[in-house]
């Protein structure tokens, strides 16, 4: 039955995502980082200084969540918040040298965790899986748009 199949796919994707997230949590714990904090540091490393709003958009997280992450990262000496010279209501977030050093240390740990996730999975299978995920996302977007757009 199609309905049961779709629910099963959703559950499997959700369950796999949770376990993959937990894998990253375990890998990052010795470095006193959470996956969310690590993601913010990576975004800043790639893009340079960003506003809190831009970080929220890039990570698809709520502003309040970003603020909590930044509070912790600032206490750890990994980021600096300063007033945006173009908008005094906004802050610009930059990485510290300590954060850049930590990111270099953590890179191999994160890569090892990612490599372990794909043990015994061929590149062809990975490519197919990613293609199917892209199509599931596209189908979900079309469905959401069809149900939420105003006529």
Buried (B, 14 or more C-beta within 10 A) or exposed (E): EEEEEEEEEEEEEEEEEEEBEEBBBEBBEEBEBBBBBBBBBBBBEEEEBBBBEBBBEBBEBEEEBBBBBBEBBBEBEBBBBEEBEEEEEBBBBEBBEEBEEBBEEBEEBBEEBEEEEEEEEEEEEEEEEEEEEEEBEEEEEEEEEEEEEEE
